[in-house]
Amino acid sequence: MRLLRLSPAGIVLAILCGMYFLYFVDRTNLAIAGPVIRTDLGLSNTDLGLLFAAFGVPYALLQPLGGAVGDRFGPRLTLGLCALTVCAATALMGLATGMVSLFCARLLLGIGEGAGFPTATRAMSIWTPRGRWGFAQGITHTFSRVGNAAASLIVAGLIVLVSWRAAFFVLVAITLVWAAVWFWYFRDDPASHPSMTQDVLARLAPPKRAPAKPAIPWLQLARRIAPVTVTDFCYGWFLVVFQTWIPSYFIQNYGLNLAKTAFFSAAVLLAGVIGDTFGGVLSDAVLHRTQNILLARRGVIILGFLGAGLFMIPVVLTADLVTATICLALAFFFAELIVAPIWAVPMDIAPSYAGTASGMMNFGFGVASIVSPAFFGYTIERTHNWTLAFTVTIAVLLLGALLASRLRPDKPFVAAGQ
């Protein structure tokens, strides 16, 4: 922990935490502003679902490709350009005049964020000691959930103070600051960093890397990562629901105003902050105590799926606002236990191709980003309630637990001929 807090590795991890925070604010802002935008621009729930899904199309396609770009050209350039693309997309959201312009802005946002997380995983695999990979994934994703929760308060506050358009422009300025800091501080090779010491470098012990611009064994690696990909789809289905539809759920199901919606949404999403951190710490602690990577990764993932599914059941059955909020928060807490271990699994399996492997895994999340919000928007529009949509979500969580039992992070990937 001391290494991560005080060394350049700790500073790099802190900057990556900032990226995760901002990317999820930039991604979630439409969910918060959505009810206001829907009224202002005359949109429907189905329209909102399509806008939420638009992000997922390029995001899904760019997961393995974006990870490969990060592996080949390095995290410094890749993440810097990604941040600038996110800025452009967010600015276009503020300038949007209707469904078409909003849709294009969301597509551009998916392009900008598509390579971000697999490339960040590549950076972590080099700058973080192997025994702290679970913690690194947990703490960065914790900040993403802080971003989710903060978006509810920040965007809602800006809408009340100025307008929904101004909220997007403020986020552009903040993301530009992050991009400048990243370009200034980060180096693709820790040994070339001016603040790096030999003591810290020795403890980082980066995994053996493939030769410069390696030929990526796409088909072999994809087959090896496929079980993680389908498991990540199930997790992604659940997370995207919380990122996109929870504010609308409180407004439409309980008739809350924007201020109360922001409060209840933040309360639910903050539970994920705890879950993200605890999941990473728990996974690493189990690994250190038992040396059983299956228990440390697979066991925590299954616990997360089953706990989330259990606490979603009362949400379907209750009509009480407080009960629903508590159960949603507990479900989100358990779901977020999944994040750190599932992102650590591609690093465990293929450290030499960490960016590409994690991108292949997160392709499952990207597909869920398309299917889940569109399904929710269409279902809610047709049924005028949330019962069917949430029931299907419970089934997806149970499927995720079953699929997680097939994960094998204990078997490293070796390409044919190596």
Buried (B, 14 or more C-beta within 10 A) or exposed (E): EEBBEEBBBBBBBBBBBBBBBBBBBBBBBBBBBBBBBBEEBEBEBBBBBBBBBBBBBBBBBBBBBBBBBBBBBBBBBBBBBBBBBBBBBBBBBBEBEEBEBBBBBBBBBBBBBBBBBBBBBBBBBBBBBBEBBBBBBBBBBBBBBBBBBBBBBBBBBBBBEEBBBEBBBBBBEBBBEBBEBBBEBBBBEBEEBEEBEEEBBEBBEBEEBBEEEBEBBEEBBBEBBBBBBBBBBBBBBBBBBBBBBBBBBBBBBBEBEBEBBBBBBBBBBBBBBBBBBBBBBBBBBBBEEEEEBBBBBBBBBBBBBBBBBBBBBBBBEEEEBEEBBBBBBBBBBBBBBBBBBBBBBBBBBBBBBBBBBBBBBBBBBBBBBBBBBBBBBBBBBEEEEBEBBBBBBBEBBBBBBEBBBEBBBBEEBEBEEE
